[in-house]
Amino acid sequence: MPARCIPERPTQWAHRTEQQVWELLRKQFSSDTVLIHSLRFSAADGDWEADFIALIPGSGFATIEVKGGQLWYEDGQWWQRTRDGDKQKDPVTQVMRAKYLVGRYLKNNAKWSRQRVRSAHFVVFPDMEWSENLQAPNLPREYAITKGDLPGAAGRIWDVFNGYLQDEPKATPSLVDVDLAAEILGGRLDPQADVAMWREVREDHVDRVTADQAKILKAVQSNRRIEVKGGPGSGKTWLALEQARRLCESGERVALVCYSKGLTTWLRRQVQHWSQDAQDRIWIGTFHSLAPLWGEEISPDGDPAYWEETLPQLMLQRARELVDAGRFDSLVVDEAQDFADSWWPPLLASLKDQELGGVFIFGDEHQGVFGRDGAPSIDVFTLALDENVRNSTQIAEVLRTVGQKRNEVLGGEGPPVEFIQCDPSAVYDLADELAIELLDEGWRPQDIAVLTTLHRHPMHVSRVGMEGRDGFWESFWDADDYFYCTTAGFKGLERPAVVLAVDGFRSGELAVDVLNVGLSRARDRLIICGDFEQLKTAGGKEFGKALKRLQRKD
């Protein structure tokens, strides 16, 4: 996605090259950057104009002057050739002055309470190549963008902030800083458009940093027995899916196994984008759904012991009897912390090669909401993910208060997290009201999930009753309504905006794991509602302090 522009479509151009450079930068900058056109300032020493200002999160604020035609520096002066002859024209002083006025204007604005951020000025010479004619004491080569530099102009600007100026003490701006500066300098955008922007920018950013995780798989590609451990938002499910794809593309038959029916539905949707050959080699489902595949009929009336012990034993016998055509070259298990010890023998028995068959395990011991924590009786190489690539910084900070280690947060900035106090008996009605608030803010219905921590929300019960279990999970993709689910059922899934309705916990021992899962399902916007004392007991003292800070003031 290109940069966001203010105005969205400028109509007044000083000259043709200015428009050409604008279009180049608009396309080259990513969607989290704001590009402002033709900003004028009045100061004691006259009126000054910045051709463009680029507000770049993680880098800095760039003031840009575009000078077409022929210019040169001679005898301590800048000159420009015009139809009326050679005239003194100092683009460097112009852009430097504009840069300082941008900083001063922000500093003096009551809305701007941030510290000073990194800034730089650039002069673009779209009709000239770099030569000694452009060398001047006040224009380092890094700050000049000439004709040959234009294909990578945005990259050159990024390099200045993150290389040439990397030791400058001023802070780099966050996404929140960029949006506030854009509001102050360019005017307030429509609130719903702001939410759409947030959603698209964060989605684009999360996709990029999650894809970067693929380097982990490349680093261990020769190892056939791997366990990947990571906290919420670390990209485990994406890595599990990518590992399965790579194995299938290499010619292997693969079982991608998880616990949740909802996650199974999501994974099957993602596989539809694979090549047909890879799709033909993948099997996706829950552990128990392997039983009918192997010829074992499932009893729908089985008690917990049936699912935990009896059925796995029957499945083990069936797996041992499989012919090679029914076996797998590799197993990829996601959300492995939800698997019982008794489930692993049937899985391992289904491998074609018991010694060299691939076993790739992905899980987080802090999200075990079902009280299981089984493990296969094989040696595995353990790999830890220490980056949160999904959750916003604000959500990641809340997660840290419930015992998550301080992983590096790459998910970027997001809206504030909120907590609303209410009695557990009123939590469903309040959650519905908060979901409507999110719609009013500009979130789309398909962006929103309402999650409960213990019982199903009445709307959840109603939809399962009307649509059946499979139909209910297919409704996850509906664009015209938000999705209701329990926290346990939503494991492995996410939504841009989540209302976490805390209606109790199945047990005190599992409460903190349920919170970890529920809080981390929101990518961008999180609202928590429930009883403060109950939440504090479940999450601990630090979580209670966080809720006090986040509590909405009515």
N, C-alpha and C positions, 0 to 999 in steps of 0.2 A: 504494500500500500504506500502511496506517496505521502509527502508531508501534508499536514493540515495548514491551510492558508488563510490569512486575514489581509484583505478580503478574499473570499473564496475564489472569485474570478476578477482580478484587477482589470480595469478598462482604460486607465490613463498611463501611458508609457512615455518616458522622456525620449527614448530612441529605440530602434529595432533591436539593438543588441541587449538592452535591458530586459526586454521580453524574452529573448532567447535564453539568457542566463537564468532568469526566473524559472522557465519551464524545465531547464536542466536540473536546477537545484531541487525543484519541487518533486521531480521523479527520483532523484538520487537520494534525498533524505528519506528516512523511514517515517512511519506514521506517528511515531511518538514525538517527532519534531514539529514545532510551529514556525512557519515562515511568514513574516509580516512585511508588507509592501509599503514603501514610501511613507515613512513616519517623520513628521516635522516637529521641531522643538523651537521654542522661542527662549532666548537667553539674553543676558545683559549685553553681550557682544554681538548680537544679531540673531537671525533665524538660520537654523541648520536643519539639514535633511539627511536621513539615513535611507539609502535606496532600499536595502533589505535588512531585516534583523532575523537571524535564525536562533531560536531557543531550543537547545539540544540537550535533553536529559542525559546525565552522566558525563557531560563534556563541558559545556559552557554557553554563554550568550555571544554570538558572533554578529558584529555590525559590518555590513558589506557595501562597498561602493563600486559601481560599474562604470568604467570609462572606455567608451568605444573610440575608434579612430587611432591616430598616432600621438603618443606622448613620449616625453623624454625628460631626464633630469640633467640640468646644465647650469654651472656657475651658482650652485646653491638654490636653484629655482626649478619648479616643475613647469613644463611648457606643453601646450596642446596645439596641434595644427588644425585650423578651421578654415572655412571658406574666406573669411575676412583676414586671414593671416595668422601668424603664430601669436598665441596669447598665453599669459601666465595662468595656470590652472593647477591648483595644488590638491589632488585627490586624497593625499595621505592625511594632511591636516583636517580636511573635511570629514573623513571617516573617523579619525581619532577623536575629534570634537564630538561627533555624534555618539560615539561609544561612551564617552564620559557622561554625556547628557542622559543617555539611557540609564546608566547606573545611578545618577543623581535623582532622576525622576522616580525610579523604583524606591530608592532609599527614603525619599520624602513623602511617599504615599502611605497613608495610614494603614492600608491593607497589607503592606509589605513588612512583615516582622522577621523575615529571614536574614541570615548573615549575608555578607557580600559574596557573590558567586564569581567564578572565573569568567573573564571576558576577553575578547580579542577582536581586532579589526582586520579587514581584508580588502584589498583592491583587486578588482577583476579587470584584466585588459583583454577582452575577447577578440581583438583584431591584431594582437601583437604576440610574438614569441619572446621569451626571456632573452635579454641581451644586456650588454654593459650600459646601454642607454637608460635602462630602468633601475640601475643600481643607485640607491640613495641611502644616506645614513638613517633616515626615518622609515625605511621600508625593507626589512629583512626579506630574503628570498622566500621564507616560509609563508609570509603574509601576502605574497603576490600570486595571483592565479592568472596565468596567461593562456593564450589560445590552445596550446598543446596540453595544458592541464585540465581543460574543461571536462573531458570525459570522466575524470575522477575528482571533480572539484569538491564535492561533499566529503570525500575521503581525505583530501588535503586539509580541509578545515578540521575534521575529526583528529587528524594526526597532530595538528598544532596543539589542541587542547590536551590530548592524551600522550603526547611525546615531548614536544618543545616546551610546553608549559606544565608538564606533569608534576614538577616540584613546587609550583606556585602554591602558597598557603591557602589562597581563597578556595572555598568549597566548590565542588561541581554540583550543578542543580539537579534536584530530583524531578520526577514527573509532576509532582504536586507544585514544585517551584515553577516549572515551565507553564503549567496551566494558570497559575496565579499571575505570573508576569504577562502572559498573553491576555488575560482579562484586563489587567491594568493598562497595558500599552495599546491593546487593540479593541477593547470593548468586550462586554459580556455576551457569550453565545447563548443560544437557547438551551435551557437546562436539559431537555430531553436529548438534544444533539450532543451535549456534553457527555451524557451517560453512554450514548451510542459510540462516541469517540473513545471513552474509557474502555468499553467492552472490546472494541476492535483493536485498539492499541495494545491492551493487555493480552488479548488472544494472540496477536501477531508476535508479541515479545515472548510469551510463554512457549509458543510453537518453536521459535528460534532457539531458545536456550535448552528446551527439552531435546530437540534434535541433536544438539551438541553432545548430549549424553551418549550418543552412539559410539563415540570414541572409546568408551569403556568396553564395549563389546569387542571392538577391534583389538584392544590391548590383550584380551584373554581368549582370543578366538581359537587357540590351539588346545585349550583346556575343555574337557568334555563333562566335567562335574563341577558346577559352580553354584554357590549360594550368594545371592545379592541381598544385602540387608540395607534398609533405609527408612527414614522417618516419613511422616506425611509430606506429600508434595515433592518427593525426591525423584519422581519419574519412574518408579518401579514397573508400573503396568505398561507404560510406553516401551520400556526396555524389554519387558517380557514379550510383548507383541512384535517388536523389531527383531528380537532373537529368533522367534518362531518364523518370521518371514524369511530371514537369512537362511535358516536351516532348510525351509521348504524350497527356496530358490536354488539351493545347492543340490536338490534332488532327494532330500530326506522326507519320510512320512513322519509327521509330528502330531502329538497330542498337546493341546494348550488347555490346561485344566485349571479351574478355579472353584471357589465355593458358591459364589453368589449367582443366582439366576439373572439378576440385573446386569452384572458385569459380563456374563456370557452373552447377553443380548448386545451389549455395546461392542464387545470384541468381534462378534460376527458381522456387525455393520462395518467395522474398520477393515476387515479382510476383503470386503467387496471391492476395495481399491487395489488389491494385489493383482499380479498377473494371473491368468487362468491356470497356468501350470501350478503355481504356488497354492492357489485356492483348492485345487484338486488334491493336494497333499496334506492339508491341515484338517484336523478334527478339533472342534471346540465344544466344551461343555463342562458341567460340574462333575465331580468325582462319581456321584451316584448314577449319573446318566450314562456312565460307561457300562453299567450292568446290562441293560437291554441290548447294547451294541455287542456284548459278548454272549448274549443268549440267556441271561438270567432275568427272570421276571421279578419285578419289584412289587412288594406288598404295600399298598397305600395305607394300610392300617397299622404299620409297624410302630412299636414303641421306641423310645430313645436307644435302648440296647440293640434293637434291630439295626438301626442306622449306623450305630457306632461299632458294633461287633459282629452281629450275625451276617448282615449283608456283605460287609467287607470280606468275611471268611468265604462266603459263597462266590464272591467275585474273584478271590484268589485262586480257587479251583478252576474257574472258567479261564482266567488269564493263563494259567499253566497249560491249558489245552489248546490255546490259540495256535493256528497255523501262521507261518511267516507273513502271509498276505494280510493278516489281521493284526499284526504287531506293529510297534512303532520304532522308528530309528532313534527318536529323541522325545523326551518329556519336558515340557515347559510348564511350571506350576506357579501361578500367581496367587497372592494373598495366602501364602503357604502357612502362615501362623494359625489359620483356621482349620488346618487339616489335623486329624487325629493320628496317633501312632499306627492304628490298625489300618489306615488307608494306604500307607506307603507300600507294604508288601504286594498288593495287587497291581499297583502302578508299576513298580519295578519289574514284576513278573511279565508285564506286557511288552517289555523291550525285546527287540530281536537279538541284540547282543547284550547279555547280562553284565559283561565286563567293560565293554567300550561304548555301550549305548549312552546317548547324551541325557544328562539330568541337569536342568537349569531351574533353580529355585529362587523365587522372589518373595520377600515378606518383611514384616516389621513386628517384632515381639511386643511393641507397645500399642498394637491395634488388634489384639486378640479378644474380640468382644464375645466370643462363644466359649471361652474357658478351655480351649484346646491349645496345644503347642507341640504337636507331633513333629517328628523328624525322621528322615530315612536312615537306615543303618548302613550308610556308605560314607566314605571319605569325600569331602567336598572342599573346594577352594573358596574361602569366604571373602567377599568383597563388600566394603561399606560405602554407601553413598552419603556424602556429607554436605550436599547442597540441596536447598529447597528451590525447585525450579518452577513451582506452580503457584503457591500462595503469595499474595501481596505481602509487602513488608509489615503492614499493620496486622494482618492475620497471623503471620509468622511470629510476631512479638507476643501475641496472646498465647499461641501454642507453647512458647517457651515457658510460660508460667505454669503449665501443667506437666512439666517434667521433660519436655523435648529438649535435647541438647542444642546448643547454639550453632546450628548449621549455618553455613553461608547462605544468605537469601538472594536468589537471582531473579525472583518473580517480579520485582519492580514495585513501584508505589501503587497504592489503591485508595479507595475512600475509607473514612474512619470506620472502625468496628463500633457497634452500639450494643448496650445491654438495657433491657427494659424489665423492671421488677414486676412480677405478678404471681398470684397464687397458682399452684399447679392445676387446680380445678378450672381455671380460666384461660389456660395456656393455649388451647386450640382456637378459641375465638380470637384471642389476641394475635396469634400467628396468622390467621386469615386477614386481619386488619393490616398487619405489617406487610403481607404479600401485596395487598392492594396499594399500600404506600409505595412499594418498589415499582409497581406499574406506573404510578403517578410520577415517580422520579424519571421514568423513561426506560426502565428495563423492560425487555420483551418478555412475554409469558414463558417462552422456552428458555429464558435465562435463569428462571427462578425455581428453586426447590424448597419445599417446606418439610423439614425433617423432625421426627420425634425420637426421643431417647429410650422409650419403653414400649408404649402401646401404639397401635396404628391410629392415626388421625381418623376421625369419622369419614372424611372424604376418601381416605385411603381404603377403608373398609368398603365403602360404597362402590368404588371403582373396581376393586377386585371382584366384588359380588356381581357387578354388571358385565365385566369384560373377561373374567377369568384370569388366571395367573399369567398366561402368556400374553393375553390382550393387554393386561395392565402394564407389563413391561414394554410392550410395543408403544404404549402411549407416552413413554419417555421421550419419543421423538416428535410428539405433537407440537405444532407451532402456535396453537391457539389457547393453551392453558398451561399453568405451572404444574409441577410434579410433586405429589405427596409420597413420602416413603419413611420408613424407619431408618435410623442411623445404621443399624446392622445391615439392612438390605441395600443400602446405598454405598457400601464399601467398594472402593475401587473406582467410583464414579465421581463426577464433580459438576458444579454449575457455577456460572459467574456470580450469582447472588443466592444466598441461602438464609432462610429464617430457621434457626435452631430452636425448636420448641421443647424445653426440658420438662418432661412430664413424669420423671422418676427414672430409677435405674434398677435393673434386674438384681444386681448384687453390689455391695459396697466394694468388693475386690475388683470388679470389672468396670466400675464407674469411671475411673480416670481414662481407661482405654476407650470407652464409649465417647467420652468428651473429646479425646484426641481425634477420633474418627469424625465426629460431628463437626467440630470446629474447622477441620482441614478440608471438608468437602467444598467450602466456598473458595472460589479463586480470587474474587475481587471484593465483593460486598458481603459482610456478615452481620446479621442481627441476632442476638441471643435473647430469648425471653424465658423467664422462669423465676423460681424462688431463690433469692440470694443465698440464704443459709444452706439450702440443699446443694446449690452449686458450689459454694465454698467448701462444704464437707467433701464433695466429690473431687474437686480439683485442687484443694489445698489452699494454704494461706496466701501464697503469691497470686494465685488465680483470683482469690477474693479481692485482693488489692487492685488487680487489673479491672475487675468488674466495677468497683467503686469509681475508678477513673473513667470508665466507658459508659457509666449509667447516664441515660438520657435525662436531661433536666426539663421537665414539663412546666 
